[in-house]
Amino acid sequence: MELPIVVGVDGSESSLRAVDWAADEAALHGVPLRLVNASMWERYEGAALAQELGRPTERVMAENIVGTAAERARRRDPDLKIQTDILPEDTVSALLSEGRNASALVTGSHGRSGLAEMLLGSVSLAVAARANCPVFVIRGNHDPQSGTHRRIVLGVDEPPEGSAAVRFAFREAERRRAALHAIRAWRRPAHEAVDHPLVAKDAARYHESQAAEILEAALREAVADHPTVELHRATAEGPARMVLMNASAAADLLVVGAQRRRGHFGLQLGRVAHAVLHHSVCPVAVVPQRA
């Protein structure tokens, strides 16, 4: 069964850029594209009131929104399999439900609300922090067809070997024929015991060496599985969020993992993923990883 790529559309410019990205991603992976619009407006206001005021109902507006989005996606790839749906739910719940049967979710960085000037919309943040599948949040003005950098950046944390984010980044790089830049940030603790002989001699070199070992271990399995991917390994001193935000300026996609812990509710992102979602220059892929 081909799981579709699902994109939430609300008619905003941000969501239309997300449609472009999702259409190209679906074509790249050979899977259907599913366009959904979700709203609970009629539940609270009622269709009769909308008709009395001479305005189209939310259903009619939603049909126009998904129809326009489908036409836009079809122009990017006439052969793309496109599904559309209008869901009478709140947007976050609808997208999280859709994500259970999707290969990925795609959202714009913000929607049509009065909070559009915020760094990241609440819907995008909530979906990225709770979805069971990878989530693309389309930041910046990148056109995925342009391939301006042909570079994917992967932030490497400390999960076990073969983490979901690492495997995802390698697959994306392979499909896009892009170089993969895997980065592990490191910092010397402000108050550090120096009784270890290596630390006492050269603390910075010791921590950089540790970061390199973690990076190598995290990549080992994926390197063997994807030998054609052009891989660049790097360690960088500094806060991980700053290192990755700087790297995003010369990338087409930034990939980070987000731990999902059983029995935990609410947002599960971590500080690094949260920061890059707000400040990355390029689109961000958040990949859930089970702790």
Phi, psi and omega in degrees: 000129179275112177282131184283164165268127185253132177234134176274128182238138177226009179091351180285160177299323179298317181288331177290324173295325177295324177298316179302312181298312183296322179297315179293323179293318179296317178296321181298321183264355178068038180236162179292158174251129180243122181254123182233142172238129182234137178199147176250019186302312184293333179297325183266323185263324180089139181293326182298319180297319180298320180291321179297325182275001178076019179251151176294150178290163178301326179298315180295317179297319179296319178298320178295320182294310182289329177294317178296318179296319180296319178296320179297316179295321181294329177292330179285327178206101183299338183269000184290135174280120186238130174243146177229152178204151176239121189245127180277059181223168171290151191299315183297311180299320181296315182291322178297321177294317179298325183295341179290340179231042181227152173281335176193156172250147178231131177227155170283172182283337174201167184247215188266002185289171177291354180264019186298341180276355178292162183297322180211134179290155183294327180295311180300317180296313183295320180292314180298329184274350186228349186292152178272352181237168176301145180235124172266124172251117189272098177261161178073189182247027183293135171261115184299339179282339185284328179054049189300323184251334186052047183217132174247135178254132178243123173273121184260119178265208181241047173280175175297165177304148177072035182296157182299319181296320179295311180299318179299313182298319179295318179297318179295318180296320180295314180297318184275353186054045181249155174285143178251122178252107180265125186236134173240116179275151178216155178217144173276125180303144182297321179240101188237133174290141184243027180285339175287129185301324180290322179292317182298325184284313183204088186300315183298315181296323179298311182291326177294321178296319177298318179297319180296321179294317178298317180299313182297318180295321182292329185268342192308309184294317182292325177300317180293325182281338184229068186293342183274351182287130176284110188249134175237123179260142178209143169246147183217134178280134177136172176299135184302320182298321180288319179300315182287323178297320177295319180292333182294340181294338181239035182227158174265341180201138175246126182248128176225154177264158176222120182290135174245116183257130181299137178084355178261140181240173182085194183287132178231084183241313190092156186295321183293310180299319179300316182293315183289331176297327180277330192234356182299145177279332183246170175304150182240135172251120177258120185249119180291140179228127182280127180286000000 
